[in-house]
Amino acid sequence: MIHAAMVAPSQYRFQMKADLVLRNALIAQQAGLVDISIKDGLITGIERQIRCEAVEEEDLEGAFVFPGFVDSHIHLDKACIMERCSICAGTLEEAVRETAKAKAGFSEDDVYQRASKLVSKAIMHGTNRMRTFVEIDPRAGMRSFEAINRVREDYAFAIDIQICAFAQEGLTQEPETEAMLDEALRSGADLIGGCPYTDADPAEHVRRIFALACRHDVDVDFHLDFSLDPEKTDLPTVIEATRMNGYAGRVTIGHVTNLSALDPDALSAIGKKIADAGIALTVLPATDLFLMGRQYSSNVPRGIAPANLLSKLGVRTAIATNNVLNPFTPFGDASLARMANLYANVMQLSRDADIDLVFDMVGSQAASIIGSRHELIVGRPADMVALDAANACEVVRSSALALAGWKRGKKTFSRPRAQLLKAAMITGES
């Protein structure tokens, strides 16, 4: 359990003042327990046995502290709609179709309530930065966008949310969608997202998404190549468009499950092209496992792009939640510790170095993809999370629980460590 005290212990001599001191924390940057002092929302010290006059102190009792999980790809607008949809085939096509029918009935308040529930869970699992896709088209209208804007404002005390205006069901066949995306970008959306594989003209879809991005000077995030067929790909088109528009470092691709079907030499070749173009990749283990390989009756492929291998080729990579409790993924709780564990398990990783990389893919690498700094250093905002683990490897290996979080030094959630009541069981006490 994390204990709080309102005054500093007498054994520390006062040498400075702080609003809060977190004592006995473990961090990645150095061995042994350290204290973290915070003043006016900023980290003012990270060292052993900080001596200061503090308004408040907490003993973290050896919890692992880091800047927080970063979810670089999630769909808040269509989360938690299982009771409104049917899942029979379990395919991507069915998921798109069923969700399209459901979202026609979304109200702004409905989206707000479901998204708020999921954001609350994400926060309490240790996520303090997030990029969410919001579908904008004639069926959803601007209702979901308005709802997620409200969620972003109402939960800003604990989490920073980027909004990606997203064309899930194509673009060229629905001219109204393009105008609506343009409106969303004028109204506060942070970036634009496309989905070429649902469009009758994927290349033109990519061109129009980049045109909108350039017009509003925003980043681009594509759902791409969601199949197991390496020959069916829009990746070369996206790579070329990225170069033609000078968008290196500003484009992310999600899923790209057909990369899992490549042999090592082919993967290395395309991975180098992705890296050279400055394109980042986010993999979505829960969704990709659930939807891919449905046509196989045995030896079912995993269908997850090998982000760990691509990272070693220079590609910025991340692991993210994607969908929760809908036809794309009828599971989930927005825990990135659990998602990192799932990825490492499915990809059969075991070495500490590989597990550390997986942790970075829900932390520092994911933060880089969404354009956020991910540092636990003096002078930076005191945005941090304490986990029930000793280090990054243990976080991934055990899906460690988040114990507490702070944003600019203000506590945003708390979860006491579980206690086994062995003595009560022996004595028969309740």
ChimeraX attribute file (.defattr): number of C-alpha atoms within 10 A of each C-alpha:
attribute: neighborCount
match mode: 1-to-1
recipient: residues
	/A:1	15
	/A:2	17
	/A:3	10
	/A:4	13
	/A:5	14
	/A:6	11
	/A:7	13
	/A:8	19
	/A:9	13
	/A:10	9
	/A:11	8
	/A:12	12
	/A:13	12
	/A:14	13
	/A:15	9
	/A:16	12
	/A:17	16
	/A:18	21
	/A:19	17
	/A:20	26
	/A:21	30
	/A:22	21
	/A:23	23
	/A:24	21
	/A:25	25
	/A:26	24
	/A:27	23
	/A:28	13
	/A:29	9
	/A:30	10
	/A:31	8
	/A:32	13
	/A:33	18
	/A:34	20
	/A:35	22
	/A:36	26
	/A:37	27
	/A:38	26
	/A:39	20
	/A:40	14
	/A:41	18
	/A:42	20
	/A:43	23
	/A:44	20
	/A:45	18
	/A:46	21
	/A:47	16
	/A:48	14
	/A:49	14
	/A:50	20
	/A:51	21
	/A:52	18
	/A:53	21
	/A:54	21
	/A:55	15
	/A:56	16
	/A:57	23
	/A:58	20
	/A:59	17
	/A:60	24
	/A:61	16
	/A:62	20
	/A:63	25
	/A:64	25
	/A:65	27
	/A:66	25
	/A:67	27
	/A:68	29
	/A:69	29
	/A:70	32
	/A:71	29
	/A:72	33
	/A:73	27
	/A:74	21
	/A:75	19
	/A:76	28
	/A:77	29
	/A:78	26
	/A:79	23
	/A:80	22
	/A:81	17
	/A:82	19
	/A:83	9
	/A:84	14
	/A:85	17
	/A:86	14
	/A:87	14
	/A:88	9
	/A:89	12
	/A:90	17
	/A:91	18
	/A:92	19
	/A:93	12
	/A:94	18
	/A:95	20
	/A:96	15
	/A:97	14
	/A:98	18
	/A:99	19
	/A:100	18
	/A:101	14
	/A:102	17
	/A:103	20
	/A:104	13
	/A:105	12
	/A:106	18
	/A:107	15
	/A:108	19
	/A:109	15
	/A:110	15
	/A:111	24
	/A:112	23
	/A:113	15
	/A:114	17
	/A:115	23
	/A:116	21
	/A:117	15
	/A:118	20
	/A:119	24
	/A:120	16
	/A:121	15
	/A:122	23
	/A:123	25
	/A:124	23
	/A:125	27
	/A:126	31
	/A:127	29
	/A:128	27
	/A:129	25
	/A:130	25
	/A:131	25
	/A:132	21
	/A:133	29
	/A:134	29
	/A:135	29
	/A:136	26
	/A:137	24
	/A:138	13
	/A:139	16
	/A:140	21
	/A:141	19
	/A:142	19
	/A:143	22
	/A:144	25
	/A:145	27
	/A:146	18
	/A:147	23
	/A:148	26
	/A:149	18
	/A:150	16
	/A:151	20
	/A:152	22
	/A:153	12
	/A:154	12
	/A:155	16
	/A:156	14
	/A:157	15
	/A:158	25
	/A:159	25
	/A:160	17
	/A:161	22
	/A:162	21
	/A:163	24
	/A:164	30
	/A:165	28
	/A:166	28
	/A:167	27
	/A:168	23
	/A:169	22
	/A:170	22
	/A:171	26
	/A:172	18
	/A:173	12
	/A:174	13
	/A:175	12
	/A:176	14
	/A:177	23
	/A:178	20
	/A:179	13
	/A:180	18
	/A:181	26
	/A:182	18
	/A:183	15
	/A:184	23
	/A:185	21
	/A:186	11
	/A:187	12
	/A:188	14
	/A:189	21
	/A:190	19
	/A:191	24
	/A:192	28
	/A:193	28
	/A:194	29
	/A:195	25
	/A:196	29
	/A:197	21
	/A:198	19
	/A:199	20
	/A:200	14
	/A:201	14
	/A:202	21
	/A:203	17
	/A:204	15
	/A:205	23
	/A:206	22
	/A:207	16
	/A:208	16
	/A:209	25
	/A:210	26
	/A:211	13
	/A:212	21
	/A:213	21
	/A:214	15
	/A:215	11
	/A:216	15
	/A:217	14
	/A:218	18
	/A:219	22
	/A:220	26
	/A:221	26
	/A:222	25
	/A:223	21
	/A:224	22
	/A:225	23
	/A:226	23
	/A:227	23
	/A:228	21
	/A:229	14
	/A:230	16
	/A:231	9
	/A:232	12
	/A:233	20
	/A:234	18
	/A:235	17
	/A:236	13
	/A:237	14
	/A:238	25
	/A:239	20
	/A:240	12
	/A:241	18
	/A:242	22
	/A:243	14
	/A:244	11
	/A:245	13
	/A:246	13
	/A:247	20
	/A:248	20
	/A:249	19
	/A:250	20
	/A:251	24
	/A:252	26
	/A:253	23
	/A:254	25
	/A:255	24
	/A:256	27
	/A:257	25
	/A:258	21
	/A:259	25
	/A:260	20
	/A:261	19
	/A:262	16
	/A:263	9
	/A:264	10
	/A:265	9
	/A:266	12
	/A:267	19
	/A:268	16
	/A:269	11
	/A:270	17
	/A:271	22
	/A:272	16
	/A:273	17
	/A:274	24
	/A:275	21
	/A:276	16
	/A:277	22
	/A:278	21
	/A:279	27
	/A:280	27
	/A:281	26
	/A:282	30
	/A:283	26
	/A:284	24
	/A:285	26
	/A:286	22
	/A:287	24
	/A:288	23
	/A:289	19
	/A:290	19
	/A:291	22
	/A:292	22
	/A:293	18
	/A:294	15
	/A:295	9
	/A:296	9
	/A:297	7
	/A:298	8
	/A:299	7
	/A:300	12
	/A:301	14
	/A:302	19
	/A:303	24
	/A:304	25
	/A:305	25
	/A:306	19
	/A:307	25
	/A:308	22
	/A:309	16
	/A:310	22
	/A:311	19
	/A:312	15
	/A:313	19
	/A:314	17
	/A:315	23
	/A:316	24
	/A:317	31
	/A:318	33
	/A:319	30
	/A:320	29
	/A:321	27
	/A:322	28
	/A:323	25
	/A:324	24
	/A:325	16
	/A:326	22
	/A:327	30
	/A:328	27
	/A:329	23
	/A:330	18
	/A:331	16
	/A:332	19
	/A:333	16
	/A:334	25
	/A:335	23
	/A:336	26
	/A:337	24
	/A:338	21
	/A:339	23
	/A:340	27
	/A:341	23
	/A:342	17
	/A:343	25
	/A:344	21
	/A:345	14
	/A:346	12
	/A:347	16
	/A:348	9
	/A:349	15
	/A:350	12
	/A:351	9
	/A:352	13
	/A:353	11
	/A:354	15
	/A:355	24
	/A:356	16
	/A:357	23
	/A:358	27
	/A:359	27
	/A:360	20
	/A:361	30
	/A:362	27
	/A:363	25
	/A:364	22
	/A:365	27
	/A:366	31
	/A:367	25
	/A:368	19
	/A:369	24
	/A:370	22
	/A:371	12
	/A:372	14
	/A:373	14
	/A:374	20
	/A:375	18
	/A:376	21
	/A:377	16
	/A:378	15
	/A:379	14
	/A:380	16
	/A:381	21
	/A:382	26
	/A:383	25
	/A:384	26
	/A:385	28
	/A:386	26
	/A:387	31
	/A:388	23
	/A:389	22
	/A:390	17
	/A:391	18
	/A:392	22
	/A:393	22
	/A:394	19
	/A:395	23
	/A:396	25
	/A:397	20
	/A:398	14
	/A:399	20
	/A:400	23
	/A:401	20
	/A:402	28
	/A:403	24
	/A:404	24
	/A:405	29
	/A:406	24
	/A:407	23
	/A:408	19
	/A:409	21
	/A:410	18
	/A:411	15
	/A:412	21
	/A:413	18
	/A:414	16
	/A:415	16
	/A:416	13
	/A:417	13
	/A:418	7
	/A:419	7
	/A:420	8
	/A:421	10
	/A:422	9
	/A:423	9
	/A:424	10
	/A:425	10
	/A:426	8
	/A:427	8
	/A:428	8
	/A:429	8
	/A:430	6
